[in-house]
Amino acid sequence: MKTPQIEHGVLDPNTGAEITTPLGIPDYWVGKRVQIPAWSDRWMMGDRCGVVIARFRPWHYEDIYKVKLDVSGKTVSFNTDDLNVID
């Protein structure tokens, strides 16, 4: 099921509420198309772009995003600094 998009974030398909981070900040990257970093093995194998499907933050690290890749359909994780939004 595709998650509905709104201007400033993403709507939860079950409740209709805007999905936000634990700090209450809208999670703008979920649902965006991104390019993964060129240093990754997946990029070198042709999986260069995908869609951000989730965000999480380990308790002492920066934001990590899960990206579902277009070509293989695999899900990989990268931090914010490694991804480029292409939309």
PyMOL commands that set and color helices and strands:
alter all, ss='L'
color gray80, all
select helices_A, chain A and resi 41-44+80-82
alter helices_A, ss='H'
color red, helices_A
select strands_A, chain A and resi 5-6+9-10+33-35+49-56+64-69+75-79+84-85
alter strands_A, ss='S'
color yellow, strands_A
deselect
rebuild
show_as cartoon
